[in-house]
Amino acid sequence: QVQLVESGGGLVQPGGSLRLSCVASGIMLSVYTMGWYREAPGKQRELVATIFTSGTTNYADNMKGRFTIARDNAKNTVYLQMNSLKPEDTAVYYCNAAVSAVHYWGQGTQVTVDS
């Protein structure tokens, strides 16, 4: 059974930082393109960042320079380091693993940016 389990969310003040983790079981992350997505209340789920099997990364424009995605294949884990957080970053953050037409999703972790 495939599971992606996110952790690291919480409440943080504007300008603060959080690091999200996504641990996979039942699959080898090394062969998957990994992504972080987020879904804010009343909005569609949007792509935050992607890391390919080559290690190449891609970010949504409004996350560039603030967020960093990384993977540790030995630990079957992908991370999202989030710095300079803003209230508009408040959302549920989801981990995604994709290869060809197969996608797996985690259950999400809540990030709230508020003073």
Phi and psi in radians as a Rosetta constraint file:
Dihedral C 1 N 2 CA 2 C 2 CIRCULARHARMONIC -1.516 0.35
Dihedral N 2 CA 2 C 2 N 3 CIRCULARHARMONIC 2.317 0.35
Dihedral C 2 N 3 CA 3 C 3 CIRCULARHARMONIC -2.402 0.35
Dihedral N 3 CA 3 C 3 N 4 CIRCULARHARMONIC 2.390 0.35
Dihedral C 3 N 4 CA 4 C 4 CIRCULARHARMONIC -2.060 0.35
Dihedral N 4 CA 4 C 4 N 5 CIRCULARHARMONIC 2.152 0.35
Dihedral C 4 N 5 CA 5 C 5 CIRCULARHARMONIC -2.111 0.35
Dihedral N 5 CA 5 C 5 N 6 CIRCULARHARMONIC 1.998 0.35
Dihedral C 5 N 6 CA 6 C 6 CIRCULARHARMONIC -1.556 0.35
Dihedral N 6 CA 6 C 6 N 7 CIRCULARHARMONIC 2.660 0.35
Dihedral C 6 N 7 CA 7 C 7 CIRCULARHARMONIC -2.700 0.35
Dihedral N 7 CA 7 C 7 N 8 CIRCULARHARMONIC 2.951 0.35
Dihedral C 7 N 8 CA 8 C 8 CIRCULARHARMONIC 1.817 0.35
Dihedral N 8 CA 8 C 8 N 9 CIRCULARHARMONIC -0.096 0.35
Dihedral C 8 N 9 CA 9 C 9 CIRCULARHARMONIC -1.268 0.35
Dihedral N 9 CA 9 C 9 N 10 CIRCULARHARMONIC 3.031 0.35
Dihedral C 9 N 10 CA 10 C 10 CIRCULARHARMONIC 2.794 0.35
Dihedral N 10 CA 10 C 10 N 11 CIRCULARHARMONIC -2.892 0.35
Dihedral C 10 N 11 CA 11 C 11 CIRCULARHARMONIC -1.731 0.35
Dihedral N 11 CA 11 C 11 N 12 CIRCULARHARMONIC 2.275 0.35
Dihedral C 11 N 12 CA 12 C 12 CIRCULARHARMONIC -2.455 0.35
Dihedral N 12 CA 12 C 12 N 13 CIRCULARHARMONIC 2.615 0.35
Dihedral C 12 N 13 CA 13 C 13 CIRCULARHARMONIC -1.362 0.35
Dihedral N 13 CA 13 C 13 N 14 CIRCULARHARMONIC 2.709 0.35
Dihedral C 13 N 14 CA 14 C 14 CIRCULARHARMONIC -0.951 0.35
Dihedral N 14 CA 14 C 14 N 15 CIRCULARHARMONIC 2.408 0.35
Dihedral C 14 N 15 CA 15 C 15 CIRCULARHARMONIC 1.564 0.35
Dihedral N 15 CA 15 C 15 N 16 CIRCULARHARMONIC -0.158 0.35
Dihedral C 15 N 16 CA 16 C 16 CIRCULARHARMONIC -1.436 0.35
Dihedral N 16 CA 16 C 16 N 17 CIRCULARHARMONIC -3.080 0.35
Dihedral C 16 N 17 CA 17 C 17 CIRCULARHARMONIC -2.298 0.35
Dihedral N 17 CA 17 C 17 N 18 CIRCULARHARMONIC 2.661 0.35
Dihedral C 17 N 18 CA 18 C 18 CIRCULARHARMONIC -2.500 0.35
Dihedral N 18 CA 18 C 18 N 19 CIRCULARHARMONIC 2.653 0.35
Dihedral C 18 N 19 CA 19 C 19 CIRCULARHARMONIC -2.131 0.35
Dihedral N 19 CA 19 C 19 N 20 CIRCULARHARMONIC 2.091 0.35
Dihedral C 19 N 20 CA 20 C 20 CIRCULARHARMONIC -1.612 0.35
Dihedral N 20 CA 20 C 20 N 21 CIRCULARHARMONIC 2.549 0.35
Dihedral C 20 N 21 CA 21 C 21 CIRCULARHARMONIC -2.185 0.35
Dihedral N 21 CA 21 C 21 N 22 CIRCULARHARMONIC 2.614 0.35
Dihedral C 21 N 22 CA 22 C 22 CIRCULARHARMONIC -2.375 0.35
Dihedral N 22 CA 22 C 22 N 23 CIRCULARHARMONIC 1.966 0.35
Dihedral C 22 N 23 CA 23 C 23 CIRCULARHARMONIC -1.802 0.35
Dihedral N 23 CA 23 C 23 N 24 CIRCULARHARMONIC 2.277 0.35
Dihedral C 23 N 24 CA 24 C 24 CIRCULARHARMONIC -1.827 0.35
Dihedral N 24 CA 24 C 24 N 25 CIRCULARHARMONIC 2.546 0.35
Dihedral C 24 N 25 CA 25 C 25 CIRCULARHARMONIC -2.375 0.35
Dihedral N 25 CA 25 C 25 N 26 CIRCULARHARMONIC 2.585 0.35
Dihedral C 25 N 26 CA 26 C 26 CIRCULARHARMONIC 1.537 0.35
Dihedral N 26 CA 26 C 26 N 27 CIRCULARHARMONIC -0.148 0.35
Dihedral C 26 N 27 CA 27 C 27 CIRCULARHARMONIC -2.484 0.35
Dihedral N 27 CA 27 C 27 N 28 CIRCULARHARMONIC 2.823 0.35
Dihedral C 27 N 28 CA 28 C 28 CIRCULARHARMONIC -1.764 0.35
Dihedral N 28 CA 28 C 28 N 29 CIRCULARHARMONIC 1.957 0.35
Dihedral C 28 N 29 CA 29 C 29 CIRCULARHARMONIC -1.073 0.35
Dihedral N 29 CA 29 C 29 N 30 CIRCULARHARMONIC -0.384 0.35
Dihedral C 29 N 30 CA 30 C 30 CIRCULARHARMONIC -1.045 0.35
Dihedral N 30 CA 30 C 30 N 31 CIRCULARHARMONIC -0.403 0.35
Dihedral C 30 N 31 CA 31 C 31 CIRCULARHARMONIC -1.760 0.35
Dihedral N 31 CA 31 C 31 N 32 CIRCULARHARMONIC 0.054 0.35
Dihedral C 31 N 32 CA 32 C 32 CIRCULARHARMONIC -1.905 0.35
Dihedral N 32 CA 32 C 32 N 33 CIRCULARHARMONIC 2.531 0.35
Dihedral C 32 N 33 CA 33 C 33 CIRCULARHARMONIC -1.346 0.35
Dihedral N 33 CA 33 C 33 N 34 CIRCULARHARMONIC 2.212 0.35
Dihedral C 33 N 34 CA 34 C 34 CIRCULARHARMONIC -1.890 0.35
Dihedral N 34 CA 34 C 34 N 35 CIRCULARHARMONIC 2.480 0.35
Dihedral C 34 N 35 CA 35 C 35 CIRCULARHARMONIC -2.465 0.35
Dihedral N 35 CA 35 C 35 N 36 CIRCULARHARMONIC 2.714 0.35
Dihedral C 35 N 36 CA 36 C 36 CIRCULARHARMONIC -1.985 0.35
Dihedral N 36 CA 36 C 36 N 37 CIRCULARHARMONIC 2.339 0.35
Dihedral C 36 N 37 CA 37 C 37 CIRCULARHARMONIC -2.169 0.35
Dihedral N 37 CA 37 C 37 N 38 CIRCULARHARMONIC 2.867 0.35
Dihedral C 37 N 38 CA 38 C 38 CIRCULARHARMONIC -2.488 0.35
Dihedral N 38 CA 38 C 38 N 39 CIRCULARHARMONIC 2.691 0.35
Dihedral C 38 N 39 CA 39 C 39 CIRCULARHARMONIC -2.396 0.35
Dihedral N 39 CA 39 C 39 N 40 CIRCULARHARMONIC 1.991 0.35
Dihedral C 39 N 40 CA 40 C 40 CIRCULARHARMONIC -1.612 0.35
Dihedral N 40 CA 40 C 40 N 41 CIRCULARHARMONIC 2.734 0.35
Dihedral C 40 N 41 CA 41 C 41 CIRCULARHARMONIC -0.971 0.35
Dihedral N 41 CA 41 C 41 N 42 CIRCULARHARMONIC 2.251 0.35
Dihedral C 41 N 42 CA 42 C 42 CIRCULARHARMONIC 1.348 0.35
Dihedral N 42 CA 42 C 42 N 43 CIRCULARHARMONIC 0.081 0.35
Dihedral C 42 N 43 CA 43 C 43 CIRCULARHARMONIC -2.134 0.35
Dihedral N 43 CA 43 C 43 N 44 CIRCULARHARMONIC 2.811 0.35
Dihedral C 43 N 44 CA 44 C 44 CIRCULARHARMONIC -1.344 0.35
Dihedral N 44 CA 44 C 44 N 45 CIRCULARHARMONIC 2.691 0.35
Dihedral C 44 N 45 CA 45 C 45 CIRCULARHARMONIC -1.115 0.35
Dihedral N 45 CA 45 C 45 N 46 CIRCULARHARMONIC 2.361 0.35
Dihedral C 45 N 46 CA 46 C 46 CIRCULARHARMONIC -2.257 0.35
Dihedral N 46 CA 46 C 46 N 47 CIRCULARHARMONIC 2.671 0.35
Dihedral C 46 N 47 CA 47 C 47 CIRCULARHARMONIC -1.306 0.35
Dihedral N 47 CA 47 C 47 N 48 CIRCULARHARMONIC 2.329 0.35
Dihedral C 47 N 48 CA 48 C 48 CIRCULARHARMONIC -1.734 0.35
Dihedral N 48 CA 48 C 48 N 49 CIRCULARHARMONIC -0.942 0.35
Dihedral C 48 N 49 CA 49 C 49 CIRCULARHARMONIC -2.784 0.35
Dihedral N 49 CA 49 C 49 N 50 CIRCULARHARMONIC 2.690 0.35
Dihedral C 49 N 50 CA 50 C 50 CIRCULARHARMONIC -2.334 0.35
Dihedral N 50 CA 50 C 50 N 51 CIRCULARHARMONIC 2.503 0.35
Dihedral C 50 N 51 CA 51 C 51 CIRCULARHARMONIC -2.279 0.35
Dihedral N 51 CA 51 C 51 N 52 CIRCULARHARMONIC 2.191 0.35
Dihedral C 51 N 52 CA 52 C 52 CIRCULARHARMONIC -1.519 0.35
Dihedral N 52 CA 52 C 52 N 53 CIRCULARHARMONIC 2.967 0.35
Dihedral C 52 N 53 CA 53 C 53 CIRCULARHARMONIC -1.071 0.35
Dihedral N 53 CA 53 C 53 N 54 CIRCULARHARMONIC -0.438 0.35
Dihedral C 53 N 54 CA 54 C 54 CIRCULARHARMONIC -1.312 0.35
Dihedral N 54 CA 54 C 54 N 55 CIRCULARHARMONIC -0.260 0.35
Dihedral C 54 N 55 CA 55 C 55 CIRCULARHARMONIC 1.716 0.35
Dihedral N 55 CA 55 C 55 N 56 CIRCULARHARMONIC -0.156 0.35
Dihedral C 55 N 56 CA 56 C 56 CIRCULARHARMONIC -1.111 0.35
Dihedral N 56 CA 56 C 56 N 57 CIRCULARHARMONIC 2.430 0.35
Dihedral C 56 N 57 CA 57 C 57 CIRCULARHARMONIC -2.068 0.35
Dihedral N 57 CA 57 C 57 N 58 CIRCULARHARMONIC 2.760 0.35
Dihedral C 57 N 58 CA 58 C 58 CIRCULARHARMONIC -2.532 0.35
Dihedral N 58 CA 58 C 58 N 59 CIRCULARHARMONIC 2.438 0.35
Dihedral C 58 N 59 CA 59 C 59 CIRCULARHARMONIC -2.282 0.35
Dihedral N 59 CA 59 C 59 N 60 CIRCULARHARMONIC 2.612 0.35
Dihedral C 59 N 60 CA 60 C 60 CIRCULARHARMONIC -1.153 0.35
Dihedral N 60 CA 60 C 60 N 61 CIRCULARHARMONIC 2.597 0.35
Dihedral C 60 N 61 CA 61 C 61 CIRCULARHARMONIC -0.971 0.35
Dihedral N 61 CA 61 C 61 N 62 CIRCULARHARMONIC -0.725 0.35
Dihedral C 61 N 62 CA 62 C 62 CIRCULARHARMONIC -1.410 0.35
Dihedral N 62 CA 62 C 62 N 63 CIRCULARHARMONIC 0.058 0.35
Dihedral C 62 N 63 CA 63 C 63 CIRCULARHARMONIC -1.906 0.35
Dihedral N 63 CA 63 C 63 N 64 CIRCULARHARMONIC -0.248 0.35
Dihedral C 63 N 64 CA 64 C 64 CIRCULARHARMONIC -1.034 0.35
Dihedral N 64 CA 64 C 64 N 65 CIRCULARHARMONIC 2.328 0.35
Dihedral C 64 N 65 CA 65 C 65 CIRCULARHARMONIC 1.507 0.35
Dihedral N 65 CA 65 C 65 N 66 CIRCULARHARMONIC -0.265 0.35
Dihedral C 65 N 66 CA 66 C 66 CIRCULARHARMONIC -1.939 0.35
Dihedral N 66 CA 66 C 66 N 67 CIRCULARHARMONIC -0.608 0.35
Dihedral C 66 N 67 CA 67 C 67 CIRCULARHARMONIC -1.927 0.35
Dihedral N 67 CA 67 C 67 N 68 CIRCULARHARMONIC 2.577 0.35
Dihedral C 67 N 68 CA 68 C 68 CIRCULARHARMONIC -2.361 0.35
Dihedral N 68 CA 68 C 68 N 69 CIRCULARHARMONIC 2.189 0.35
Dihedral C 68 N 69 CA 69 C 69 CIRCULARHARMONIC -1.758 0.35
Dihedral N 69 CA 69 C 69 N 70 CIRCULARHARMONIC 2.477 0.35
Dihedral C 69 N 70 CA 70 C 70 CIRCULARHARMONIC -2.582 0.35
Dihedral N 70 CA 70 C 70 N 71 CIRCULARHARMONIC 2.749 0.35
Dihedral C 70 N 71 CA 71 C 71 CIRCULARHARMONIC -2.294 0.35
Dihedral N 71 CA 71 C 71 N 72 CIRCULARHARMONIC 2.555 0.35
Dihedral C 71 N 72 CA 72 C 72 CIRCULARHARMONIC -2.187 0.35
Dihedral N 72 CA 72 C 72 N 73 CIRCULARHARMONIC 1.673 0.35
Dihedral C 72 N 73 CA 73 C 73 CIRCULARHARMONIC -1.132 0.35
Dihedral N 73 CA 73 C 73 N 74 CIRCULARHARMONIC -0.545 0.35
Dihedral C 73 N 74 CA 74 C 74 CIRCULARHARMONIC -1.121 0.35
Dihedral N 74 CA 74 C 74 N 75 CIRCULARHARMONIC -0.548 0.35
Dihedral C 74 N 75 CA 75 C 75 CIRCULARHARMONIC -1.722 0.35
Dihedral N 75 CA 75 C 75 N 76 CIRCULARHARMONIC 0.034 0.35
Dihedral C 75 N 76 CA 76 C 76 CIRCULARHARMONIC 0.932 0.35
Dihedral N 76 CA 76 C 76 N 77 CIRCULARHARMONIC 0.763 0.35
Dihedral C 76 N 77 CA 77 C 77 CIRCULARHARMONIC -2.361 0.35
Dihedral N 77 CA 77 C 77 N 78 CIRCULARHARMONIC 2.499 0.35
Dihedral C 77 N 78 CA 78 C 78 CIRCULARHARMONIC -2.138 0.35
Dihedral N 78 CA 78 C 78 N 79 CIRCULARHARMONIC 2.546 0.35
Dihedral C 78 N 79 CA 79 C 79 CIRCULARHARMONIC -2.137 0.35
Dihedral N 79 CA 79 C 79 N 80 CIRCULARHARMONIC 2.741 0.35
Dihedral C 79 N 80 CA 80 C 80 CIRCULARHARMONIC -2.358 0.35
Dihedral N 80 CA 80 C 80 N 81 CIRCULARHARMONIC 1.898 0.35
Dihedral C 80 N 81 CA 81 C 81 CIRCULARHARMONIC -1.547 0.35
Dihedral N 81 CA 81 C 81 N 82 CIRCULARHARMONIC 2.153 0.35
Dihedral C 81 N 82 CA 82 C 82 CIRCULARHARMONIC -2.077 0.35
Dihedral N 82 CA 82 C 82 N 83 CIRCULARHARMONIC 2.082 0.35
Dihedral C 82 N 83 CA 83 C 83 CIRCULARHARMONIC -2.054 0.35
Dihedral N 83 CA 83 C 83 N 84 CIRCULARHARMONIC 2.873 0.35
Dihedral C 83 N 84 CA 84 C 84 CIRCULARHARMONIC 0.867 0.35
Dihedral N 84 CA 84 C 84 N 85 CIRCULARHARMONIC 0.854 0.35
Dihedral C 84 N 85 CA 85 C 85 CIRCULARHARMONIC -1.181 0.35
Dihedral N 85 CA 85 C 85 N 86 CIRCULARHARMONIC 2.549 0.35
Dihedral C 85 N 86 CA 86 C 86 CIRCULARHARMONIC -2.118 0.35
Dihedral N 86 CA 86 C 86 N 87 CIRCULARHARMONIC 2.744 0.35
Dihedral C 86 N 87 CA 87 C 87 CIRCULARHARMONIC -0.959 0.35
Dihedral N 87 CA 87 C 87 N 88 CIRCULARHARMONIC -0.572 0.35
Dihedral C 87 N 88 CA 88 C 88 CIRCULARHARMONIC -1.276 0.35
Dihedral N 88 CA 88 C 88 N 89 CIRCULARHARMONIC -0.094 0.35
Dihedral C 88 N 89 CA 89 C 89 CIRCULARHARMONIC -1.450 0.35
Dihedral N 89 CA 89 C 89 N 90 CIRCULARHARMONIC -0.098 0.35
Dihedral C 89 N 90 CA 90 C 90 CIRCULARHARMONIC -1.066 0.35
Dihedral N 90 CA 90 C 90 N 91 CIRCULARHARMONIC 2.182 0.35
Dihedral C 90 N 91 CA 91 C 91 CIRCULARHARMONIC -3.111 0.35
Dihedral N 91 CA 91 C 91 N 92 CIRCULARHARMONIC 2.980 0.35
Dihedral C 91 N 92 CA 92 C 92 CIRCULARHARMONIC -1.562 0.35
Dihedral N 92 CA 92 C 92 N 93 CIRCULARHARMONIC 2.242 0.35
Dihedral C 92 N 93 CA 93 C 93 CIRCULARHARMONIC -1.823 0.35
Dihedral N 93 CA 93 C 93 N 94 CIRCULARHARMONIC 2.268 0.35
Dihedral C 93 N 94 CA 94 C 94 CIRCULARHARMONIC -2.058 0.35
Dihedral N 94 CA 94 C 94 N 95 CIRCULARHARMONIC 2.480 0.35
Dihedral C 94 N 95 CA 95 C 95 CIRCULARHARMONIC -1.651 0.35
Dihedral N 95 CA 95 C 95 N 96 CIRCULARHARMONIC 2.455 0.35
Dihedral C 95 N 96 CA 96 C 96 CIRCULARHARMONIC -2.322 0.35
Dihedral N 96 CA 96 C 96 N 97 CIRCULARHARMONIC 2.406 0.35
Dihedral C 96 N 97 CA 97 C 97 CIRCULARHARMONIC -2.095 0.35
Dihedral N 97 CA 97 C 97 N 98 CIRCULARHARMONIC 2.248 0.35
Dihedral C 97 N 98 CA 98 C 98 CIRCULARHARMONIC -2.377 0.35
Dihedral N 98 CA 98 C 98 N 99 CIRCULARHARMONIC 2.417 0.35
Dihedral C 98 N 99 CA 99 C 99 CIRCULARHARMONIC -2.593 0.35
Dihedral N 99 CA 99 C 99 N 100 CIRCULARHARMONIC 2.190 0.35
Dihedral C 99 N 100 CA 100 C 100 CIRCULARHARMONIC 0.933 0.35
Dihedral N 100 CA 100 C 100 N 101 CIRCULARHARMONIC -2.203 0.35
Dihedral C 100 N 101 CA 101 C 101 CIRCULARHARMONIC -1.668 0.35
Dihedral N 101 CA 101 C 101 N 102 CIRCULARHARMONIC 0.149 0.35
Dihedral C 101 N 102 CA 102 C 102 CIRCULARHARMONIC -1.672 0.35
Dihedral N 102 CA 102 C 102 N 103 CIRCULARHARMONIC 2.231 0.35
Dihedral C 102 N 103 CA 103 C 103 CIRCULARHARMONIC -2.253 0.35
Dihedral N 103 CA 103 C 103 N 104 CIRCULARHARMONIC 2.411 0.35
Dihedral C 103 N 104 CA 104 C 104 CIRCULARHARMONIC -2.137 0.35
Dihedral N 104 CA 104 C 104 N 105 CIRCULARHARMONIC 2.521 0.35
Dihedral C 104 N 105 CA 105 C 105 CIRCULARHARMONIC -2.194 0.35
Dihedral N 105 CA 105 C 105 N 106 CIRCULARHARMONIC 2.570 0.35
Dihedral C 105 N 106 CA 106 C 106 CIRCULARHARMONIC -1.487 0.35
Dihedral N 106 CA 106 C 106 N 107 CIRCULARHARMONIC -3.124 0.35
Dihedral C 106 N 107 CA 107 C 107 CIRCULARHARMONIC -1.515 0.35
Dihedral N 107 CA 107 C 107 N 108 CIRCULARHARMONIC -0.227 0.35
Dihedral C 107 N 108 CA 108 C 108 CIRCULARHARMONIC 1.668 0.35
Dihedral N 108 CA 108 C 108 N 109 CIRCULARHARMONIC 2.692 0.35
Dihedral C 108 N 109 CA 109 C 109 CIRCULARHARMONIC -2.377 0.35
Dihedral N 109 CA 109 C 109 N 110 CIRCULARHARMONIC 2.353 0.35
Dihedral C 109 N 110 CA 110 C 110 CIRCULARHARMONIC -1.423 0.35
Dihedral N 110 CA 110 C 110 N 111 CIRCULARHARMONIC 2.292 0.35
Dihedral C 110 N 111 CA 111 C 111 CIRCULARHARMONIC -2.070 0.35
Dihedral N 111 CA 111 C 111 N 112 CIRCULARHARMONIC 2.167 0.35
Dihedral C 111 N 112 CA 112 C 112 CIRCULARHARMONIC -2.163 0.35
Dihedral N 112 CA 112 C 112 N 113 CIRCULARHARMONIC 2.157 0.35
Dihedral C 112 N 113 CA 113 C 113 CIRCULARHARMONIC -1.935 0.35
Dihedral N 113 CA 113 C 113 N 114 CIRCULARHARMONIC 1.939 0.35
Dihedral C 113 N 114 CA 114 C 114 CIRCULARHARMONIC -2.774 0.35
Dihedral N 114 CA 114 C 114 N 115 CIRCULARHARMONIC 2.487 0.35
